[in-house]
């Protein structure tokens, strides 16, 4: 199964926008573990995930061709 990953801010220095094969990963908790193992730099950073333009607050199922955004903390103004 493949998903598209886009990243923002400081995280984009480590994770470039890409299409990733996530065979064996079915939810956002497993994806976080995969990302932090693949890109150890982000394991020390705070970040949020958005799935198909919806900010994730709890573990969520991932399907093929989903779009996952990885975002550092941000504030409005």
C-alpha positions in Angstrom: 0.0 0.0 0.0 1.3 3.5 -0.8 0.6 6.8 0.7 1.8 10.3 -0.1 3.7 12.2 2.6 4.1 15.9 2.7 6.0 17.8 5.4 6.3 21.3 6.7 8.7 23.6 8.6 11.8 22.1 10.1 10.5 18.6 9.5 10.8 19.1 5.7 14.6 19.2 6.2 14.5 15.5 7.1 11.4 14.2 5.3 11.0 15.3 1.7 7.6 15.1 0.1 7.3 11.6 -1.2 5.3 8.5 -2.0 6.0 5.8 0.5 5.2 2.1 0.5 3.8 1.3 3.9 3.0 -2.4 3.6 2.2 -3.7 7.1 1.2 -0.2 8.4 -2.5 0.2 8.9 -2.9 3.1 11.3 -1.3 6.4 12.3 0.3 5.1 15.5 2.2 2.5 13.4 3.1 5.2 10.9 4.6 7.4 13.6 6.8 4.4 14.8 7.8 3.8 11.2 8.6 7.5 10.6 10.7 7.9 13.8 12.7 4.7 13.0 13.3 5.8 9.4 13.9 9.5 10.2 15.4 9.4 13.7 15.8 13.2 13.7 12.0 13.7 14.2 11.8 11.4 17.2 13.0 14.3 19.3 10.6 16.8 17.7 7.0 17.6 18.5 4.7 17.2 15.5 1.2 16.5 14.4 -0.2 14.3 11.6 -3.0 15.2 9.3 -4.7 12.5 7.2 -6.4 13.7 4.1 -6.4 17.3 5.4 -7.9 16.4 8.8 -5.8 16.9 11.9 -5.4 13.6 13.7 -6.2 13.6 17.5 -6.2 9.8 18.0 -5.1 6.6 16.3 -6.7 6.5 12.8 -6.8 3.8 10.1 -4.8 4.5 6.9 -5.9 3.3 3.5 -4.0 3.2 0.2 -3.5 6.5 -1.6 -4.1 8.5 1.6 -2.3 11.8 2.0 -0.4 12.3 5.3 0.9 15.7 6.3 3.6 15.9 9.0 3.6 19.3 10.7 5.6 20.9 13.5 3.8 22.9 16.2 2.2 26.1 14.9 0.3 29.0 16.2 -2.3 31.3 14.7 -2.2 35.0 14.4 
